[in-house]
Amino acid sequence: MPLTIIDRYILGKFLGTYFLATLLLLLVISMFDITEKLDAFLTAPLSETLFDYFASFLPYFANQLSPLFVFISVIFFTTKIADNSEIIAMLSSGITFRRLLRPYMIGAAIIASMTFVLSNYIIPPTNVDRIAYTNKYVRNKAVEYGTNIQLMVRPGEVAYFGRFDNTIKQGFRFSLDKFDGKVLTSRLTASSVEYDSTKMYHWKLRDYMIRDFDGMNERIKRGTEIDSIIPIEPKDFLIAVNDQEMLTTPQLKEYIRKQKMRGVANIKKFEIEKEKRLAETAAAFILTLIGMSLSSKKVKGGMGINIGIGLALSFSYILFSSITSSFAISGYTSPAVAMQIPNAVYLVIGIFLYRRASKF
């Protein structure tokens, strides 16, 4: 069905208000951020601040707060046209409340599509420069050291580092055990190992010894230095707080698969990040439904009351999402369930408000 004049009118109001609200709120957020990080901005070169930090910071926060912007936009422009009796005129002309929802859902679909593409594919690569900038000039949250690291590099092979220093890409007291079932068949030990970041999975072992076991027989080989391909990288076992934000969704899925195979335990944040990106896409539709149902009727107090309610609901949605994500980290529920709980709760609220609004 082609878009009618009313569809285009509402859709234009929706998207126009959304982009304007996003721009204005980003300006406010930027001012607070500049005040907070003023010392870093004065220290760093201007080109790095503009192109490495703000070129990623602004899209990142716009996408993170997209549910808030959607809700505020719907509440704002719908309250305005309701106060002007435009919605009453539309309904009086024979348009049903359900039909009136159509341009809202089209607008939500456009925003949801943008959010999906940005969060899954475009923003993660730009976060690499932003996080590197903050680690360099603001506060270094990168994990550069690790001790007593053990992980499975592939089925039947377990690697161990007594200590690893990522600043020099070197590990110490290294061992690599190979098993056939539960039987140890080979053990490689080295006093130190060095990762060559220019080549995939390329490690240089120094003062090494290889022991091969065949029943009661043992073969030993020693050497000063040897190159070896071991399918692990420092990022596989040195995990920083924001690492999940730098991976696209296909990379996240592959990383999670590999880490589960290796027996790495601290990957909940990566699983939550993957599910969060999907949940935020659905949130555009749910919050649009709530906003439209809530503000489509005239109320005493006008726009201020509706905007106040809208802000309370949208912030409560963001807060609720943060709380449920902690459930997944604590192991009370799976990341998929945790990130969809707010959507399920607010969908029920949306359906209730929609049915209530459509009766008048």
BALOBA-1460 file (C-alpha; in Angstrom, 3 decimals):
// residues 360
<rec num="1" residu="m" x="0.000" y="0.000" z="0.000"/>
<rec num="2" residu="p" x="1.512" y="3.376" z="-1.008"/>
<rec num="3" residu="l" x="2.070" y="6.077" z="1.590"/>
<rec num="4" residu="t" x="-0.730" y="8.614" z="1.914"/>
<rec num="5" residu="i" x="-0.295" y="12.329" z="2.617"/>
<rec num="6" residu="i" x="-1.006" y="11.683" z="6.305"/>
<rec num="7" residu="d" x="1.568" y="8.862" z="6.366"/>
<rec num="8" residu="r" x="4.222" y="11.114" z="4.872"/>
<rec num="9" residu="y" x="3.278" y="13.939" z="7.231"/>
<rec num="10" residu="i" x="3.593" y="11.799" z="10.383"/>
<rec num="11" residu="l" x="6.712" y="10.033" z="9.095"/>
<rec num="12" residu="g" x="8.363" y="13.368" z="8.320"/>
<rec num="13" residu="k" x="7.504" y="14.696" z="11.782"/>
<rec num="14" residu="f" x="8.806" y="11.501" z="13.405"/>
<rec num="15" residu="l" x="12.159" y="11.309" z="11.615"/>
<rec num="16" residu="g" x="12.713" y="15.078" z="11.673"/>
<rec num="17" residu="t" x="12.123" y="15.258" z="15.419"/>
<rec num="18" residu="y" x="14.288" y="12.158" z="15.985"/>
<rec num="19" residu="f" x="17.322" y="13.556" z="14.161"/>
<rec num="20" residu="l" x="16.880" y="17.005" z="15.745"/>
<rec num="21" residu="a" x="16.585" y="15.502" z="19.252"/>
<rec num="22" residu="t" x="19.642" y="13.341" z="18.580"/>
<rec num="23" residu="l" x="21.668" y="16.347" z="17.440"/>
<rec num="24" residu="l" x="20.667" y="18.537" z="20.398"/>
<rec num="25" residu="l" x="21.265" y="15.873" z="23.021"/>
<rec num="26" residu="l" x="24.619" y="14.938" z="21.474"/>
<rec num="27" residu="l" x="25.676" y="18.573" z="21.735"/>
<rec num="28" residu="v" x="24.791" y="18.554" z="25.432"/>
<rec num="29" residu="i" x="26.597" y="15.223" z="25.979"/>
<rec num="30" residu="s" x="29.648" y="16.531" z="24.119"/>
<rec num="31" residu="m" x="29.824" y="19.624" z="26.316"/>
<rec num="32" residu="f" x="29.769" y="17.484" z="29.468"/>
<rec num="33" residu="d" x="32.371" y="15.145" z="27.973"/>
<rec num="34" residu="i" x="34.667" y="18.033" z="27.036"/>
<rec num="35" residu="t" x="34.393" y="19.411" z="30.583"/>
<rec num="36" residu="e" x="35.172" y="16.000" z="32.078"/>
<rec num="37" residu="k" x="38.138" y="15.232" z="29.796"/>
<rec num="38" residu="l" x="39.462" y="18.764" z="29.267"/>
<rec num="39" residu="d" x="42.989" y="17.913" z="30.447"/>
<rec num="40" residu="a" x="43.213" y="15.040" z="27.963"/>
<rec num="41" residu="f" x="41.884" y="17.145" z="25.086"/>
<rec num="42" residu="l" x="44.435" y="19.868" z="25.813"/>
<rec num="43" residu="t" x="47.229" y="17.275" z="25.856"/>
<rec num="44" residu="a" x="46.277" y="15.272" z="22.766"/>
<rec num="45" residu="p" x="46.790" y="16.528" z="19.199"/>
<rec num="46" residu="l" x="43.640" y="18.178" z="17.825"/>
<rec num="47" residu="s" x="43.511" y="15.809" z="14.829"/>
<rec num="48" residu="e" x="43.442" y="12.756" z="17.114"/>
<rec num="49" residu="t" x="40.764" y="14.334" z="19.303"/>
<rec num="50" residu="l" x="38.527" y="15.093" z="16.328"/>
<rec num="51" residu="f" x="39.084" y="12.066" z="14.101"/>
<rec num="52" residu="d" x="40.038" y="9.290" z="16.537"/>
<rec num="53" residu="y" x="37.805" y="10.237" z="19.458"/>
<rec num="54" residu="f" x="34.812" y="12.396" z="18.509"/>
<rec num="55" residu="a" x="34.324" y="10.781" z="15.087"/>
<rec num="56" residu="s" x="33.590" y="7.573" z="17.010"/>
<rec num="57" residu="f" x="32.220" y="9.010" z="20.270"/>
<rec num="58" residu="l" x="29.266" y="10.803" z="18.692"/>
<rec num="59" residu="p" x="27.922" y="7.877" z="16.582"/>
<rec num="60" residu="y" x="28.588" y="5.515" z="19.502"/>
<rec num="61" residu="f" x="26.479" y="7.499" z="21.970"/>
<rec num="62" residu="a" x="23.822" y="8.304" z="19.380"/>
<rec num="63" residu="n" x="23.381" y="4.590" z="18.832"/>
<rec num="64" residu="q" x="23.569" y="3.700" z="22.537"/>
<rec num="65" residu="l" x="20.866" y="6.245" z="23.396"/>
<rec num="66" residu="s" x="18.742" y="5.616" z="20.309"/>
<rec num="67" residu="p" x="15.850" y="4.134" z="22.385"/>
<rec num="68" residu="l" x="15.804" y="7.350" z="24.440"/>
<rec num="69" residu="f" x="15.836" y="9.537" z="21.315"/>
<rec num="70" residu="v" x="13.044" y="7.499" z="19.707"/>
<rec num="71" residu="f" x="10.826" y="7.761" z="22.748"/>
<rec num="72" residu="i" x="11.382" y="11.479" z="23.262"/>
<rec num="73" residu="s" x="10.744" y="12.148" z="19.573"/>
<rec num="74" residu="v" x="7.464" y="10.239" z="19.475"/>
<rec num="75" residu="i" x="6.246" y="11.815" z="22.708"/>
<rec num="76" residu="f" x="7.216" y="15.325" z="21.592"/>
<rec num="77" residu="f" x="5.715" y="15.499" z="18.117"/>
<rec num="78" residu="t" x="2.663" y="13.330" z="18.883"/>
<rec num="79" residu="t" x="1.746" y="15.471" z="21.896"/>
<rec num="80" residu="k" x="2.128" y="18.566" z="19.738"/>
<rec num="81" residu="i" x="-0.174" y="17.354" z="16.950"/>
<rec num="82" residu="a" x="-2.632" y="15.989" z="19.549"/>
<rec num="83" residu="d" x="-2.778" y="19.407" z="21.263"/>
<rec num="84" residu="n" x="-3.517" y="20.946" z="17.857"/>
<rec num="85" residu="s" x="-6.442" y="18.478" z="17.504"/>
<rec num="86" residu="e" x="-4.837" y="17.014" z="14.372"/>
<rec num="87" residu="i" x="-5.169" y="13.430" z="15.619"/>
<rec num="88" residu="i" x="-8.841" y="14.000" z="16.431"/>
<rec num="89" residu="a" x="-9.355" y="15.269" z="12.872"/>
<rec num="90" residu="m" x="-7.579" y="12.214" z="11.428"/>
<rec num="91" residu="l" x="-9.705" y="9.804" z="13.458"/>
<rec num="92" residu="s" x="-12.873" y="11.742" z="12.611"/>
<rec num="93" residu="s" x="-12.111" y="11.372" z="8.899"/>
<rec num="94" residu="g" x="-12.447" y="7.586" z="9.213"/>
<rec num="95" residu="i" x="-8.837" y="6.583" z="9.900"/>
<rec num="96" residu="t" x="-8.680" y="3.914" z="12.589"/>
<rec num="97" residu="f" x="-6.262" y="4.133" z="15.488"/>
<rec num="98" residu="r" x="-4.587" y="0.980" z="14.176"/>
<rec num="99" residu="r" x="-4.135" y="2.559" z="10.732"/>
<rec num="100" residu="l" x="-2.736" y="5.678" z="12.385"/>
<rec num="101" residu="l" x="0.001" y="3.512" z="13.896"/>
<rec num="102" residu="r" x="1.320" y="2.524" z="10.459"/>
<rec num="103" residu="p" x="3.584" y="5.551" z="9.735"/>
<rec num="104" residu="y" x="4.928" y="5.305" z="13.275"/>
<rec num="105" residu="m" x="5.973" y="1.684" z="12.680"/>
<rec num="106" residu="i" x="7.524" y="2.613" z="9.317"/>
<rec num="107" residu="g" x="9.569" y="5.295" z="11.070"/>
<rec num="108" residu="a" x="10.542" y="2.799" z="13.777"/>
<rec num="109" residu="a" x="11.610" y="0.325" z="11.077"/>
<rec num="110" residu="i" x="13.859" y="2.937" z="9.439"/>
<rec num="111" residu="i" x="15.482" y="3.820" z="12.778"/>
<rec num="112" residu="a" x="15.777" y="0.153" z="13.781"/>
<rec num="113" residu="s" x="17.493" y="-0.659" z="10.468"/>
<rec num="114" residu="m" x="19.970" y="2.180" z="10.986"/>
<rec num="115" residu="t" x="20.596" y="1.081" z="14.564"/>
<rec num="116" residu="f" x="21.150" y="-2.516" z="13.470"/>
<rec num="117" residu="v" x="23.680" y="-1.653" z="10.753"/>
<rec num="118" residu="l" x="25.526" y="0.860" z="12.943"/>
<rec num="119" residu="s" x="25.776" y="-1.314" z="16.054"/>
<rec num="120" residu="n" x="26.595" y="-4.559" z="14.267"/>
<rec num="121" residu="y" x="28.958" y="-3.467" z="11.498"/>
<rec num="122" residu="i" x="29.935" y="0.230" z="11.377"/>
<rec num="123" residu="i" x="30.544" y="1.487" z="14.913"/>
<rec num="124" residu="p" x="32.687" y="-1.402" z="16.302"/>
<rec num="125" residu="p" x="35.669" y="-0.736" z="13.965"/>
<rec num="126" residu="t" x="35.581" y="2.989" z="14.848"/>
<rec num="127" residu="n" x="35.589" y="2.105" z="18.556"/>
<rec num="128" residu="v" x="39.134" y="0.782" z="18.126"/>
<rec num="129" residu="d" x="40.480" y="4.331" z="17.662"/>
<rec num="130" residu="r" x="38.239" y="5.813" z="20.385"/>
<rec num="131" residu="i" x="39.262" y="3.251" z="22.998"/>
<rec num="132" residu="a" x="42.936" y="3.551" z="22.009"/>
<rec num="133" residu="y" x="42.629" y="7.331" z="22.430"/>
<rec num="134" residu="t" x="41.080" y="7.071" z="25.913"/>
<rec num="135" residu="n" x="43.652" y="4.470" z="26.958"/>
<rec num="136" residu="k" x="46.435" y="6.805" z="25.837"/>
<rec num="137" residu="y" x="45.225" y="10.196" z="27.042"/>
<rec num="138" residu="v" x="42.433" y="9.647" z="29.595"/>
<rec num="139" residu="r" x="42.715" y="6.404" z="31.536"/>
<rec num="140" residu="n" x="44.418" y="3.226" z="30.436"/>
<rec num="141" residu="k" x="42.016" y="0.307" z="30.832"/>
<rec num="142" residu="a" x="43.954" y="-2.038" z="28.582"/>
<rec num="143" residu="v" x="45.055" y="-5.333" z="30.132"/>
<rec num="144" residu="e" x="48.798" y="-5.609" z="29.507"/>
<rec num="145" residu="y" x="49.776" y="-8.385" z="31.923"/>
<rec num="146" residu="g" x="48.520" y="-11.798" z="32.900"/>
<rec num="147" residu="t" x="49.690" y="-14.594" z="35.208"/>
<rec num="148" residu="n" x="48.920" y="-18.321" z="35.420"/>
<rec num="149" residu="i" x="47.075" y="-18.327" z="32.091"/>
<rec num="150" residu="q" x="45.717" y="-21.656" z="30.874"/>
<rec num="151" residu="l" x="43.519" y="-22.289" z="27.877"/>
<rec num="152" residu="m" x="42.783" y="-24.865" z="25.211"/>
<rec num="153" residu="v" x="44.270" y="-23.785" z="21.883"/>
<rec num="154" residu="r" x="42.460" y="-26.553" z="19.978"/>
<rec num="155" residu="p" x="40.888" y="-29.908" z="20.933"/>
<rec num="156" residu="g" x="43.419" y="-31.970" z="22.852"/>
<rec num="157" residu="e" x="45.998" y="-29.146" z="23.216"/>
<rec num="158" residu="v" x="46.327" y="-27.010" z="26.349"/>
<rec num="159" residu="a" x="48.664" y="-24.009" z="26.622"/>
<rec num="160" residu="y" x="49.967" y="-22.434" z="29.822"/>
<rec num="161" residu="f" x="51.777" y="-19.129" z="30.491"/>
<rec num="162" residu="g" x="53.296" y="-18.484" z="33.881"/>
<rec num="163" residu="r" x="53.300" y="-14.791" z="32.972"/>
<rec num="164" residu="f" x="52.622" y="-12.756" z="29.841"/>
<rec num="165" residu="d" x="53.642" y="-9.142" z="29.169"/>
<rec num="166" residu="n" x="51.683" y="-7.679" z="26.279"/>
<rec num="167" residu="t" x="53.813" y="-4.510" z="26.122"/>
<rec num="168" residu="i" x="56.699" y="-6.605" z="24.769"/>
<rec num="169" residu="k" x="54.528" y="-9.489" z="23.478"/>
<rec num="170" residu="q" x="56.459" y="-12.007" z="25.576"/>
<rec num="171" residu="g" x="55.427" y="-14.864" z="27.808"/>
<rec num="172" residu="f" x="57.469" y="-16.819" z="30.353"/>
<rec num="173" residu="r" x="57.383" y="-20.376" z="31.686"/>
<rec num="174" residu="f" x="55.375" y="-21.588" z="28.713"/>
<rec num="175" residu="s" x="54.091" y="-25.111" z="28.147"/>
<rec num="176" residu="l" x="51.946" y="-26.802" z="25.514"/>
<rec num="177" residu="d" x="50.470" y="-30.208" z="26.376"/>
<rec num="178" residu="k" x="48.926" y="-32.545" z="23.799"/>
<rec num="179" residu="f" x="46.486" y="-35.253" z="24.819"/>
<rec num="180" residu="d" x="44.975" y="-38.302" z="23.141"/>
<rec num="181" residu="g" x="41.817" y="-38.614" z="25.184"/>
<rec num="182" residu="k" x="43.121" y="-38.449" z="28.749"/>
<rec num="183" residu="v" x="46.608" y="-39.641" z="27.873"/>
<rec num="184" residu="l" x="49.428" y="-37.094" z="27.633"/>
<rec num="185" residu="t" x="51.290" y="-37.713" z="24.362"/>
<rec num="186" residu="s" x="53.567" y="-34.673" z="24.124"/>
<rec num="187" residu="r" x="54.757" y="-31.746" z="26.198"/>
<rec num="188" residu="l" x="56.546" y="-28.674" z="24.878"/>
<rec num="189" residu="t" x="58.112" y="-26.287" z="27.393"/>
<rec num="190" residu="a" x="60.012" y="-23.040" z="26.860"/>
<rec num="191" residu="s" x="61.545" y="-20.508" z="29.207"/>
<rec num="192" residu="s" x="60.080" y="-17.715" z="27.074"/>
<rec num="193" residu="v" x="57.860" y="-17.196" z="24.034"/>
<rec num="194" residu="e" x="57.375" y="-14.131" z="21.847"/>
<rec num="195" residu="y" x="54.345" y="-13.345" z="19.688"/>
<rec num="196" residu="d" x="54.950" y="-11.929" z="16.212"/>
<rec num="197" residu="s" x="51.996" y="-9.584" z="15.634"/>
<rec num="198" residu="t" x="52.865" y="-9.215" z="11.937"/>
<rec num="199" residu="k" x="51.968" y="-12.870" z="11.302"/>
<rec num="200" residu="m" x="48.895" y="-14.836" z="12.318"/>
<rec num="201" residu="y" x="49.502" y="-17.223" z="15.248"/>
<rec num="202" residu="h" x="53.286" y="-17.003" z="14.849"/>
<rec num="203" residu="w" x="55.253" y="-17.632" z="18.077"/>
<rec num="204" residu="k" x="59.018" y="-17.787" z="18.695"/>
<rec num="205" residu="l" x="60.035" y="-20.200" z="21.474"/>
<rec num="206" residu="r" x="63.376" y="-19.905" z="23.281"/>
<rec num="207" residu="d" x="65.211" y="-22.515" z="25.373"/>
<rec num="208" residu="y" x="62.615" y="-25.105" z="24.506"/>
<rec num="209" residu="m" x="62.263" y="-28.818" z="25.155"/>
<rec num="210" residu="i" x="59.858" y="-31.220" z="23.449"/>
<rec num="211" residu="r" x="59.025" y="-34.505" z="25.147"/>
<rec num="212" residu="d" x="57.085" y="-37.095" z="23.125"/>
<rec num="213" residu="f" x="55.570" y="-40.027" z="25.012"/>
<rec num="214" residu="d" x="54.904" y="-43.439" z="23.443"/>
<rec num="215" residu="g" x="53.837" y="-45.804" z="26.162"/>
<rec num="216" residu="m" x="56.860" y="-46.268" z="28.419"/>
<rec num="217" residu="n" x="59.168" y="-44.696" z="25.853"/>
<rec num="218" residu="e" x="60.089" y="-41.007" z="25.782"/>
<rec num="219" residu="r" x="61.845" y="-38.936" z="23.137"/>
<rec num="220" residu="i" x="63.371" y="-35.594" z="24.087"/>
<rec num="221" residu="k" x="64.380" y="-32.774" z="21.774"/>
<rec num="222" residu="r" x="66.014" y="-29.577" z="22.990"/>
<rec num="223" residu="g" x="66.912" y="-26.344" z="21.267"/>
<rec num="224" residu="t" x="67.776" y="-22.695" z="21.696"/>
<rec num="225" residu="e" x="65.103" y="-21.183" z="19.455"/>
<rec num="226" residu="i" x="62.292" y="-22.398" z="17.223"/>
<rec num="227" residu="d" x="59.380" y="-20.827" z="15.319"/>
<rec num="228" residu="s" x="55.978" y="-22.392" z="15.816"/>
<rec num="229" residu="i" x="52.368" y="-21.881" z="14.745"/>
<rec num="230" residu="i" x="50.116" y="-21.946" z="17.812"/>
<rec num="231" residu="p" x="46.492" y="-20.846" z="17.137"/>
<rec num="232" residu="i" x="46.176" y="-18.283" z="19.942"/>
<rec num="233" residu="e" x="46.755" y="-14.527" z="20.205"/>
<rec num="234" residu="p" x="47.305" y="-12.293" z="23.260"/>
<rec num="235" residu="k" x="43.784" y="-10.872" z="22.868"/>
<rec num="236" residu="d" x="42.412" y="-14.387" z="23.446"/>
<rec num="237" residu="f" x="43.535" y="-14.402" z="27.086"/>
<rec num="238" residu="l" x="44.181" y="-10.723" z="27.939"/>
<rec num="239" residu="i" x="40.617" y="-9.401" z="27.922"/>
<rec num="240" residu="a" x="40.003" y="-5.718" z="28.691"/>
<rec num="241" residu="v" x="36.751" y="-4.148" z="29.838"/>
<rec num="242" residu="n" x="35.738" y="-2.683" z="26.438"/>
<rec num="243" residu="d" x="37.097" y="-5.316" z="24.055"/>
<rec num="244" residu="q" x="33.609" y="-6.511" z="23.061"/>
<rec num="245" residu="e" x="32.754" y="-3.058" z="21.694"/>
<rec num="246" residu="m" x="35.498" y="-3.281" z="19.060"/>
<rec num="247" residu="l" x="34.177" y="-6.428" z="17.355"/>
<rec num="248" residu="t" x="31.524" y="-6.573" z="14.658"/>
<rec num="249" residu="t" x="28.756" y="-9.081" z="15.260"/>
<rec num="250" residu="p" x="30.262" y="-11.762" z="12.951"/>
<rec num="251" residu="q" x="33.586" y="-11.287" z="14.770"/>
<rec num="252" residu="l" x="31.797" y="-11.498" z="18.122"/>
<rec num="253" residu="k" x="30.143" y="-14.780" z="17.178"/>
<rec num="254" residu="e" x="33.444" y="-16.282" z="16.026"/>
<rec num="255" residu="y" x="35.279" y="-15.011" z="19.108"/>
<rec num="256" residu="i" x="32.629" y="-16.457" z="21.453"/>
<rec num="257" residu="r" x="32.749" y="-19.811" z="19.636"/>
<rec num="258" residu="k" x="36.530" y="-20.026" z="19.922"/>
<rec num="259" residu="q" x="36.629" y="-18.934" z="23.551"/>
<rec num="260" residu="k" x="33.998" y="-21.489" z="24.560"/>
<rec num="261" residu="m" x="36.018" y="-24.193" z="22.839"/>
<rec num="262" residu="r" x="39.128" y="-23.032" z="24.713"/>
<rec num="263" residu="g" x="37.382" y="-23.082" z="28.074"/>
<rec num="264" residu="v" x="37.754" y="-19.333" z="28.715"/>
<rec num="265" residu="a" x="35.289" y="-18.285" z="31.410"/>
<rec num="266" residu="n" x="35.115" y="-14.466" z="31.232"/>
<rec num="267" residu="i" x="33.204" y="-14.031" z="27.965"/>
<rec num="268" residu="k" x="29.801" y="-13.078" z="29.402"/>
<rec num="269" residu="k" x="30.262" y="-9.445" z="28.366"/>
<rec num="270" residu="f" x="30.857" y="-10.541" z="24.775"/>
<rec num="271" residu="e" x="27.669" y="-12.630" z="24.785"/>
<rec num="272" residu="i" x="25.722" y="-9.771" z="26.382"/>
<rec num="273" residu="e" x="27.039" y="-7.324" z="23.774"/>
<rec num="274" residu="k" x="25.870" y="-9.598" z="20.954"/>
<rec num="275" residu="e" x="22.377" y="-9.983" z="22.412"/>
<rec num="276" residu="k" x="22.187" y="-6.301" z="23.359"/>
<rec num="277" residu="r" x="22.614" y="-5.254" z="19.724"/>
<rec num="278" residu="l" x="19.622" y="-7.381" z="18.739"/>
<rec num="279" residu="a" x="17.511" y="-6.160" z="21.665"/>
<rec num="280" residu="e" x="18.168" y="-2.492" z="20.846"/>
<rec num="281" residu="t" x="16.815" y="-3.059" z="17.339"/>
<rec num="282" residu="a" x="13.506" y="-4.374" z="18.694"/>
<rec num="283" residu="a" x="13.343" y="-1.548" z="21.255"/>
<rec num="284" residu="a" x="12.627" y="1.024" z="18.520"/>
<rec num="285" residu="f" x="9.274" y="-0.622" z="17.739"/>
<rec num="286" residu="i" x="8.280" y="-1.169" z="21.373"/>
<rec num="287" residu="l" x="9.096" y="2.355" z="22.554"/>
<rec num="288" residu="t" x="7.396" y="3.861" z="19.503"/>
<rec num="289" residu="l" x="4.237" y="1.921" z="20.358"/>
<rec num="290" residu="i" x="4.343" y="3.133" z="23.966"/>
<rec num="291" residu="g" x="5.108" y="6.737" z="23.015"/>
<rec num="292" residu="m" x="2.361" y="6.947" z="20.407"/>
<rec num="293" residu="s" x="-0.253" y="5.330" z="22.679"/>
<rec num="294" residu="l" x="0.708" y="7.525" z="25.620"/>
<rec num="295" residu="s" x="0.673" y="10.885" z="23.856"/>
<rec num="296" residu="s" x="-2.055" y="10.561" z="21.232"/>
<rec num="297" residu="k" x="-4.720" y="12.099" z="23.500"/>
<rec num="298" residu="k" x="-4.907" y="15.556" z="24.985"/>
<rec num="299" residu="v" x="-4.061" y="15.689" z="28.671"/>
<rec num="300" residu="k" x="-4.133" y="18.438" z="31.261"/>
<rec num="301" residu="g" x="-0.702" y="19.943" z="31.572"/>
<rec num="302" residu="g" x="-0.034" y="19.472" z="27.867"/>
<rec num="303" residu="m" x="3.350" y="18.525" z="26.471"/>
<rec num="304" residu="g" x="5.244" y="18.854" z="29.759"/>
<rec num="305" residu="i" x="3.381" y="15.973" z="31.428"/>
<rec num="306" residu="n" x="3.882" y="13.636" z="28.474"/>
<rec num="307" residu="i" x="7.566" y="14.497" z="28.071"/>
<rec num="308" residu="g" x="8.082" y="13.942" z="31.808"/>
<rec num="309" residu="i" x="6.408" y="10.535" z="31.627"/>
<rec num="310" residu="g" x="8.336" y="9.719" z="28.454"/>
<rec num="311" residu="l" x="11.693" y="10.589" z="30.004"/>
<rec num="312" residu="a" x="10.877" y="8.533" z="33.108"/>
<rec num="313" residu="l" x="9.897" y="5.496" z="31.031"/>
<rec num="314" residu="s" x="12.838" y="5.734" z="28.630"/>
<rec num="315" residu="f" x="15.407" y="6.129" z="31.418"/>
<rec num="316" residu="s" x="13.766" y="3.293" z="33.321"/>
<rec num="317" residu="y" x="14.128" y="1.131" z="30.183"/>
<rec num="318" residu="i" x="17.860" y="1.880" z="29.968"/>
<rec num="319" residu="l" x="18.263" y="1.277" z="33.716"/>
<rec num="320" residu="f" x="16.272" y="-1.958" z="33.519"/>
<rec num="321" residu="s" x="18.525" y="-3.176" z="30.681"/>
<rec num="322" residu="s" x="21.607" y="-2.511" z="32.824"/>
<rec num="323" residu="i" x="20.094" y="-4.404" z="35.759"/>
<rec num="324" residu="t" x="19.119" y="-7.454" z="33.696"/>
<rec num="325" residu="s" x="22.570" y="-7.581" z="32.078"/>
<rec num="326" residu="s" x="24.005" y="-8.022" z="35.590"/>
<rec num="327" residu="f" x="21.768" y="-11.096" z="35.943"/>
<rec num="328" residu="a" x="23.585" y="-12.679" z="33.003"/>
<rec num="329" residu="i" x="27.018" y="-11.756" z="34.374"/>
<rec num="330" residu="s" x="26.078" y="-13.332" z="37.722"/>
<rec num="331" residu="g" x="24.859" y="-16.470" z="35.965"/>
<rec num="332" residu="y" x="21.204" y="-16.169" z="37.015"/>
<rec num="333" residu="t" x="20.039" y="-16.284" z="33.407"/>
<rec num="334" residu="s" x="21.402" y="-16.506" z="29.881"/>
<rec num="335" residu="p" x="22.515" y="-13.316" z="28.075"/>
<rec num="336" residu="a" x="19.763" y="-13.785" z="25.456"/>
<rec num="337" residu="v" x="17.021" y="-13.938" z="28.098"/>
<rec num="338" residu="a" x="18.546" y="-11.132" z="30.161"/>
<rec num="339" residu="m" x="18.626" y="-8.668" z="27.274"/>
<rec num="340" residu="q" x="15.084" y="-9.510" z="26.114"/>
<rec num="341" residu="i" x="13.460" y="-9.180" z="29.556"/>
<rec num="342" residu="p" x="13.134" y="-5.345" z="29.282"/>
<rec num="343" residu="n" x="11.645" y="-5.702" z="25.786"/>
<rec num="344" residu="a" x="9.131" y="-8.278" z="27.021"/>
<rec num="345" residu="v" x="8.084" y="-6.129" z="29.998"/>
<rec num="346" residu="y" x="7.780" y="-2.927" z="27.977"/>
<rec num="347" residu="l" x="5.971" y="-4.728" z="25.157"/>
<rec num="348" residu="v" x="3.270" y="-5.714" z="27.661"/>
<rec num="349" residu="i" x="3.112" y="-2.073" z="28.810"/>
<rec num="350" residu="g" x="2.899" y="-0.944" z="25.164"/>
<rec num="351" residu="i" x="0.064" y="-3.335" z="24.318"/>
<rec num="352" residu="f" x="-1.862" y="-2.230" z="27.420"/>
<rec num="353" residu="l" x="-1.449" y="1.463" z="26.579"/>
<rec num="354" residu="y" x="-2.318" y="0.859" z="22.918"/>
<rec num="355" residu="r" x="-5.561" y="-0.943" z="23.756"/>
<rec num="356" residu="r" x="-6.452" y="1.746" z="26.252"/>
<rec num="357" residu="a" x="-5.753" y="4.569" z="23.799"/>
<rec num="358" residu="s" x="-7.631" y="2.913" z="20.913"/>
<rec num="359" residu="k" x="-10.882" y="2.722" z="22.918"/>
<rec num="360" residu="f" x="-11.357" y="6.492" z="22.969"/>
